[in-house]
Structure formats: C-alpha cells, structure tokens
Amino acid sequence: MSVIELGELRHGDEPDPEPRRPAPPTRSGRAVLLAILALLTLAASAPPAAGQRHVTITGPGESGYRIADGRLFVSDGPSRWDGTSEVVAYRLPDGARLWRLPLPRGEQPVNLTDHASTLLVLTRSPGTGELTAVGVDPATGRVRWRQAGYPLPARDGVLLFEDYPSAGGAGLARAIDAGSGALRWSRPIPVEGLGYEFGADGVDRLALIGPGGRVQVLDAGSGAVLRTGRVPVATLVDGQRSDVVVAAGLLLINDPAGTLTAYGLDRLDRRWSLPPELNRDRLLEPCGDGLCLRTDQPGLRMIDPATGRERWRADQWRMVWPVGDRLLVAADGEQREADFVVLDQRTGRRLAALGRWRLSASDPTRYPLIGLRRLDGGAELMARLDVATGSAELLDTPAGEWDGCANDRRALVCQQPDGTLGIWRLDR
C-alpha cells in the first residue's frame, strides 16, 4: 500500500521550531511530491487496484448497521412502506448472507449494538414510542430475550437498564445477563443523582446519590455495595438535579449552582472543587489520564484529576479523542470534514497534523483509525490514519459518495445515499 506523509512528528518536550525559509526540494523530494500530487489528482478516475476492490451489498435507503463478531448486521430504516422490518446478517469481509430476522410488525429498529457476544437490536413502538431491547444470537439470528428500555453495557457481561415511573420520582436500576436476559440484580435509583464509571467493557461502577448527600458505590457486574458514605453537597437546588460524573477514580458532582466538587470514589473523601466562575464550561468528561472541560464552542481545558489544577488549555479545539498517550483533536466539528491534529496529553503540545478527513465512526482506541476525504470528480479517498507517526496509508479511491462508515480490525463498511453498502478488507 502507498503511504502518504501528512504531518511533522515531534517529541512532546521539544520546543516549536522557529519559522524558516523553505529549502528548495531535492530531486528525490520532488519525485515524492509529484507522486503524491499525481495520486490525489488521478484518484477520482483511476480504478482501485485488484487487491483493494470492495464488495457491495444492496441495502434499504434508511438502514442502520453494526459490525460485530466478524459479521455485518443491517436493519431496515423507519420508512419501510409495509410496516415490517428485519435484521440481516452478512459475513465479513466477503458479504455472504448468513441469516434474516423478521421483527414484529410495527416495531421500528432504531439502533444496533453488541455486548458480550450478543447482538442488541433496539426497536421503538410507533404508537407509544417505547423502546425495546432484543438480545439476538449473532451466529444464528435466534432471539434470546426481550427487555423494555435502553441497554447500557457493563462489566462481566451485564446490561444495565434504568426504569422510571411515568409520574416521576425515584426509578429502578436493574442489571441483566447479556447472553440469557436473566436478572442479575436491581436497586432503587435516588432522585438526587446517579453516575457511571466507564471501563474497557462498559460501566465498571455506579454511584447513587441519595437524600442528604448519602452515597452508595456499586459494582456494576454484581450489584455489590463497595462503599457507603456522605458528601456535604447540596444535591437539589430549586428542584434541579445535580449532574454526576464518575471518572478517573473520582465522584464529580456538578451542582445546579455551578460548583464542581470532586470526591475520591474509594473513600468518598473531598479532593478539590472548581467554583462557578472557573467551571463555566460544565461539560466534563474523561480525557486519557486527565479530565477535559469543554463547551459546544471551540475550546478545551485539561484538568489534573489529582489536584483539580489546569494542566493546559487550547482555545481552538472542539472535538477530542484519547488514543494511547496522545489526543486526537479537531477544530471545526460542524463541518463535513475536519482538520485533525495530534497533541501530547500531558502538555497539549502539537505533535503532528493528520490533515483534513471525515473519520469512521468506530472507536479509535480499539480499532484502526480510518479517514475519508471527498475528491473532485466524484470519488472518495480512503486511508488508514496512524496517530503515532502522523502518516496515512492509502486504502482505496472508490467512485461515488460513501459516508456513515464503521470498521473493526478486519473490515471497513461505508454506505451510499441509495443504501448500497461497501465492504473493504483491512487485515491484509
């Protein structure tokens, strides 16, 4: 495969270089530059190499799809004329059809996901709008169980559901086995607050905030109570519920007055707080080994979870994904394509520029990072992006408009406006 160098890669502790007049390119440098320009110019008309040719599947115009367990699962969109829907499974990467699962008449599939070797089909009833999760055997298409509500993956093969009465008030958290649908545990949800700590397999721990600041920390897999205590914080102000985030081993309570207070999740001891004037962003999330504060406007602040102090800030970044010990960021998240840059997590220093892309929707912390760029002449440039080296490996330049992509380690799947799905093999 061709490799396109897209940016300068530097060590995080090196200072930014002084501007200098560019040197004239050498003969070899000219050759590389001309080769890249020729590639980008001819990509729209040149057919893909034989080894890169993709497989297409005809799909409905408004379909959803999911890659899991080496298979591609495709569901009908909500506008099927006869009121029926189905889920179809295909083998990857050759696209051979494996099975079809008709859904009950009137149920509209709204999402496909997976957990613990179970395909999860989320459907909505048109009359009531109620959500139903259907657990399906990914190998055979056999329905294993049905549960009302929205499933949240958790550790030890568990799915979490939150149930709330229609009249309001306290709800119920329940955990089922993803494979069988059997109930693992259940517990009332206090009105004052609920937070989840996420790990590699979903939710690791839950924090329930009850009246008077009473806290229970639960193991998500077993429901066992790991810690109880109290936190001296007003959890209700004028009837508003506090925002609760569990991240980096901390219980973070963002009260309606605007103060963010951090408590250690293991001992529920107070660690630090941010007053409203420093916590105006109010959008806090895990960010590698730190915490990110950001808004819907460009701007990013990296917070040290141990002290609450600001490590660094940058005004231009809007989107951020941790990848290893680096951050992948972009400035213009509202555009069809964005300019992606690699930062050092600890310092915020710019390490490399990856160029302008649309990213595949998959998790870049687990799967290869795939970028797409629209070319003049009606084609797409598809490349595997390497955050560590700041380079891109050309995959294909197929004709037509491809979007809504997802991938795992073996295959990339993209869709055209008419519903056609394309499959590209990645594990070569």
C-alpha positions in Angstrom: 0.0 0.0 0.0 1.1 3.6 -0.6 2.0 5.7 2.5 1.3 9.4 2.5 3.2 11.5 5.0 0.7 14.1 6.3 2.4 16.0 9.1 5.5 16.7 11.1 6.1 14.4 14.1 8.0 15.8 17.1 8.7 14.8 20.7 6.5 16.4 23.3 9.4 18.1 25.1 10.8 19.8 22.0 10.1 23.5 21.5 8.2 24.7 18.5 10.7 25.4 15.7 11.4 28.9 14.5 9.9 29.8 11.2 12.5 29.5 8.4 12.6 29.9 4.6 11.8 26.6 2.9 14.7 24.9 1.2 14.3 24.0 -2.5 13.3 20.4 -2.8 15.9 17.8 -3.8 15.4 15.6 -6.8 14.1 12.8 -4.6 11.9 15.2 -2.7 10.4 16.4 -6.0 9.7 12.9 -7.1 7.8 12.1 -3.8 5.9 15.3 -4.0 4.9 14.7 -7.7 3.9 11.1 -6.9 1.5 12.3 -4.1 0.1 15.1 -6.3 -0.5 12.6 -9.1 -2.2 10.2 -6.8 -4.6 12.8 -5.5 -5.3 14.2 -9.0 -5.9 10.8 -10.6 -7.7 9.2 -7.7 -11.1 10.2 -8.9 -10.8 8.5 -12.3 -8.4 5.6 -11.6 -10.0 2.3 -10.6 -8.8 0.6 -7.4 -6.1 -2.0 -7.5 -7.3 -5.5 -7.8 -6.3 -6.3 -4.3 -8.3 -3.3 -3.0 -11.6 -3.9 -4.8 -14.5 -3.8 -2.5 -17.7 -5.9 -2.2 -21.1 -4.2 -2.3 -24.4 -5.1 -0.7 -27.8 -3.7 -1.7 -29.5 -2.3 1.3 -32.5 -0.2 2.2 -32.1 3.6 1.8 -32.6 4.3 5.5 -30.8 1.4 7.2 -28.7 1.0 10.2 -25.8 -1.3 10.5 -23.3 -2.7 13.0 -20.0 -4.7 12.8 -19.6 -7.3 15.5 -18.2 -10.8 15.9 -16.8 -10.8 12.3 -20.2 -10.1 10.9 -22.2 -7.2 9.4 -25.7 -6.7 10.7 -28.1 -4.5 8.7 -31.5 -3.3 9.8 -34.3 -1.6 7.8 -34.9 2.1 8.3 -38.1 3.5 9.8 -39.8 4.3 6.5 -40.5 0.8 5.1 -43.8 1.0 3.4 -45.5 -2.2 4.6 -44.8 -1.7 8.3 -42.5 -4.7 8.6 -38.8 -4.6 9.4 -35.9 -7.1 9.6 -32.3 -7.6 10.5 -30.0 -9.3 8.0 -26.5 -10.7 8.9 -23.6 -10.9 6.4 -20.2 -12.5 6.7 -17.1 -10.3 6.6 -15.3 -9.5 4.5 -16.9 -11.3 1.6 -20.5 -10.1 2.2 -22.1 -13.6 2.1 -25.6 -13.5 3.6 -26.0 -15.6 6.8 -29.5 -15.2 8.2 -32.6 -12.9 8.3 -34.6 -12.0 11.4 -38.1 -10.5 10.8 -39.2 -8.2 13.6 -42.7 -8.0 14.9 -45.0 -5.9 12.7 -44.9 -2.2 13.7 -41.6 -2.3 15.6 -39.1 0.0 14.0 -35.4 -0.7 14.6 -33.6 2.5 15.8 -30.2 1.1 16.8 -27.9 -1.9 16.6 -25.1 -2.6 19.1 -23.5 -5.6 20.7 -22.1 -6.7 24.1 -20.7 -10.0 25.4 -21.3 -11.9 22.2 -24.9 -10.8 21.9 -26.4 -8.6 19.2 -28.6 -5.9 20.6 -31.5 -4.7 18.4 -33.2 -1.6 19.8 -36.7 -1.0 18.5 -39.4 1.6 19.0 -43.1 1.2 19.0 -44.7 3.8 16.7 -47.8 4.2 18.8 -46.2 4.7 22.3 -42.6 5.5 21.4 -41.5 2.9 24.0 -38.1 1.3 23.4 -37.5 -2.4 23.5 -34.1 -4.2 23.5 -33.9 -7.5 21.8 -31.0 -9.9 22.5 -30.0 -11.9 19.4 -27.6 -14.8 18.9 -25.2 -13.2 16.3 -24.3 -16.6 14.8 -27.9 -17.9 14.1 -30.3 -14.9 14.4 -32.2 -16.6 17.2 -33.9 -14.2 19.6 -32.7 -14.9 23.2 -34.7 -12.3 25.2 -36.6 -9.1 25.1 -36.5 -6.3 27.6 -38.2 -2.9 27.9 -35.8 0.1 27.9 -32.4 1.2 26.7 -29.4 -1.2 27.5 -26.1 0.2 28.8 -23.2 -2.3 28.5 -21.4 -3.0 31.8 -18.6 -5.3 33.0 -18.9 -9.1 33.4 -21.4 -9.5 30.6 -24.1 -7.3 32.2 -26.5 -4.8 30.6 -27.9 -2.0 32.7 -31.4 -0.6 32.4 -33.0 2.5 34.1 -36.7 2.3 34.7 -38.7 5.4 35.9 -42.4 5.6 36.8 -44.5 7.8 34.4 -45.5 10.0 37.4 -41.8 10.8 38.2 -39.9 10.2 41.3 -37.3 7.5 42.1 -36.6 4.9 39.5 -35.1 1.4 39.4 -31.7 0.3 38.1 -31.6 -3.3 37.0 -28.9 -5.5 35.5 -29.5 -8.4 33.3 -27.2 -11.1 31.8 -26.5 -10.1 28.2 -26.5 -13.7 27.0 -29.6 -15.0 28.7 -31.6 -12.0 29.8 -31.7 -13.3 33.3 -31.9 -10.7 36.1 -28.6 -10.2 37.9 -29.5 -7.5 40.4 -31.7 -4.4 40.9 -31.7 -1.4 43.1 -33.8 1.8 43.5 -32.3 5.0 41.9 -32.4 8.1 44.2 -33.9 11.2 42.7 -30.8 13.3 43.7 -28.2 11.8 41.3 -26.7 8.8 39.5 -23.3 8.4 37.9 -21.5 5.7 35.9 -17.7 5.0 35.8 -16.8 3.5 32.4 -14.1 1.0 31.7 -13.0 -1.1 28.7 -16.1 -3.3 28.8 -18.7 -0.7 29.7 -19.8 0.5 33.2 -17.4 -0.6 36.0 -19.1 1.2 39.0 -22.2 3.1 39.8 -22.5 6.0 42.3 -26.0 6.6 43.7 -26.5 10.0 45.4 -29.4 9.9 47.9 -31.1 12.4 50.2 -28.7 14.4 52.4 -25.7 13.5 50.2 -25.8 9.8 51.1 -23.6 7.9 48.5 -23.6 4.2 47.6 -20.9 2.9 45.2 -21.9 -0.3 43.5 -20.0 -2.9 41.4 -21.8 -2.9 38.1 -21.3 -6.6 37.5 -22.6 -8.0 40.8 -24.5 -5.0 42.3 -22.5 -5.4 45.5 -22.1 -2.3 47.6 -18.4 -1.3 47.5 -18.6 1.9 49.6 -21.1 4.0 51.5 -20.8 7.4 53.0 -21.9 11.0 52.7 -20.8 14.0 50.8 -21.5 17.5 52.1 -23.1 18.9 48.9 -26.4 20.4 48.1 -27.8 17.9 45.5 -31.0 19.7 44.8 -31.3 23.5 44.1 -34.8 24.8 43.2 -35.8 21.3 42.4 -33.0 20.7 39.9 -30.9 17.5 40.0 -27.2 17.6 40.1 -25.0 16.4 37.3 -23.0 13.4 38.4 -19.9 12.1 36.6 -17.7 9.3 37.7 -14.3 9.3 36.0 -10.5 8.9 36.9 -11.4 7.3 40.2 -13.4 10.4 41.2 -17.0 11.2 42.0 -17.6 14.6 40.4 -20.8 16.4 41.4 -21.7 19.5 39.3 -24.5 21.1 41.4 -27.1 23.4 39.8 -25.3 26.5 41.3 -22.3 25.8 39.1 -19.8 24.4 41.6 -17.9 21.2 40.6 -16.7 19.2 43.6 -14.5 16.0 43.3 -14.5 13.2 45.9 -12.4 10.1 45.8 -14.6 7.2 44.8 -12.8 4.7 47.1 -13.1 6.7 50.3 -15.6 9.4 49.4 -13.1 12.0 50.7 -13.3 15.5 49.3 -10.3 16.2 46.9 -10.9 19.6 45.2 -13.5 21.9 43.7 -14.0 24.4 40.9 -16.1 27.5 41.6 -18.7 28.6 39.1 -16.5 31.2 37.5 -13.9 28.5 36.7 -16.5 25.8 35.9 -18.5 27.7 33.3 -17.9 25.0 30.7 -19.8 22.4 32.7 -19.1 19.7 30.1 -16.6 17.4 31.8 -15.5 14.0 30.6 -12.7 11.5 30.8 -9.8 12.5 28.6 -6.9 10.0 28.6 -5.3 10.3 32.1 -6.9 13.6 32.7 -10.3 15.3 32.6 -11.5 17.6 29.8 -13.7 20.6 30.3 -15.3 22.0 27.1 -18.4 23.6 25.7 -20.2 23.5 22.4 -17.8 26.3 21.3 -14.2 25.6 20.4 -12.0 25.4 23.5 -10.5 22.7 25.7 -9.1 22.7 29.2 -7.2 19.7 30.5 -7.7 19.2 34.3 -5.3 17.2 36.5 -7.7 14.7 38.3 -5.4 14.5 41.4 -5.4 18.2 42.1 -8.1 19.9 40.0 -5.5 22.2 38.6 -5.4 23.1 35.0 -2.6 21.4 33.1 -3.1 23.3 29.9 -5.7 25.0 27.7 -6.3 25.5 24.0 -9.0 27.7 22.5 -9.3 26.2 19.1 -10.2 22.6 19.6 -13.8 21.3 19.6 -13.6 17.5 19.3 -11.2 15.2 21.2 -10.5 11.5 21.4 -7.7 9.9 23.6 -5.6 7.5 21.6 -2.9 5.9 23.7 -0.8 8.6 25.4 -2.0 11.2 22.8 -5.1 13.2 22.0 -6.7 13.4 18.6 -8.4 16.8 18.2 -10.1 18.8 15.6 -11.3 22.4 15.4 -14.2 22.6 13.1 -16.6 19.9 14.2 -19.6 21.3 12.4 -18.1 20.8 9.0 -18.4 17.7 6.8 -14.6 17.2 7.1 -12.3 18.5 9.8 -8.6 19.2 10.2 -7.2 16.6 12.7 -4.2 17.3 14.9 -2.3 15.0 17.4 -1.5 16.5 20.8 0.6 15.3 23.8 -1.8 14.6 26.6 0.4 15.9 29.4 1.4 19.2 27.8 -1.1 19.9 25.0 1.9 20.3 22.6 1.1 19.7 19.0 2.9 16.6 17.7 1.5 16.0 14.2 -1.1 17.2 11.7 -3.1 14.3 10.1 -4.8 16.5 7.5 -8.5 17.0 6.7 -10.8 14.0 7.0 -14.1 12.5 8.0 -13.5 9.7 10.4 -15.0 6.3 10.5 -17.5 6.1 13.4 -15.6 3.3 15.2 -13.7 3.7 18.5 -10.1 4.8 17.5 -8.8 3.4 20.9 -9.7 -0.1 19.8 -9.7 -0.2 16.0 -7.7 1.2 13.1 -8.5 4.9 12.5 -9.9 5.3 9.0 -10.3 8.7 7.3 -12.3 9.7 4.2 -11.8 12.7 2.0 -14.1 13.8 -0.8 -12.2 14.3 -4.1 -13.0 16.4 -7.1 -14.6 14.3 -9.8 -16.9 12.2 -7.6 -14.8 9.8 -5.6 -13.6 9.2 -2.1 -10.0 9.0 -0.8 -9.9 6.3 2.0 -6.9 5.9 4.2 -5.7 4.3 7.4 -4.5 7.1 9.7 -1.6 6.5 12.1 -1.7 8.7 15.2 1.7 7.6 16.4 3.6 8.5 13.2 1.4 11.2 11.7 1.0 9.4 8.4 -1.8 7.8 6.3 -1.8 4.6 4.4 -3.9 4.6 1.2 -6.7 2.0 1.1 -8.8 2.8 -2.0 -10.3 5.6 -4.1 -13.8 4.3 -5.0 -16.1 6.3 -7.2 -19.3 7.7 -5.8 -20.2 9.2 -2.4 -19.5 7.0 0.6 -20.3 8.0 4.1 -21.5 6.8 7.6 -18.6 4.5 7.8 -17.7 2.0 10.6 -14.9 -0.5 11.0 -13.3 -3.1 13.2 -9.8 -4.6 12.7 -10.8 -6.8 9.7 -13.2 -4.6 7.6 -14.4 -1.2 6.8 -18.1 -0.7 5.9 -19.5 2.5 4.2 -22.8 3.5 2.8 -24.0 5.4 -0.3 -27.1 7.6 -0.3 -29.2 4.9 -2.0 -28.5 2.4 0.8 -25.7 0.4 -1.0 -23.1 -0.8 1.5 -19.5 -1.3 0.5 -17.1 -3.6 2.4 -13.3 -3.1 2.3 -10.9 -5.7 3.8 -8.4 -4.2 6.3 -6.5 -7.2 7.6 -4.1 -7.6 4.6 
